[in-house]
């Protein structure tokens, strides 16, 4: 209990510090609109600077994120913006379905008497696949650990043990905060935000 609360407070402090640093960097950089080749390269560098703390902390994979950006495209962020929107929607839905499968009602303390762990494992498999596609390393690892716990059939460990459900929720929140900052910076340079010429 107390250790978990302390960990959550530390995670929140780290998020706030990283968030403040990323916000300051984004404000300093401003919102750049693409103009030409040099502008595009500068924008790519600025966008990745926002994610650098997540790369350094091994929360996100820099190689995977760079692989999702089509630097040769006139508007290089369209694909990753669409992918991140889908990822956010699916991860949120899967987290809620897993929570509903494990806990009674809205409680996060009252475990269900019977849980279909094969369904939970399937949902974790889906989450892990989405996380791997985007290089979301912490969510990928958390899903893998929880899938293994499901294989052992240990519901209490799933909800309360090492590598447990709250760890997945925390990992999802941390990576989502980085993705949100990244999206806020790059969305003005997508086809949806750029009028036709």
Beta strands, then each sheet from edge to edge (+ up, - down):
end
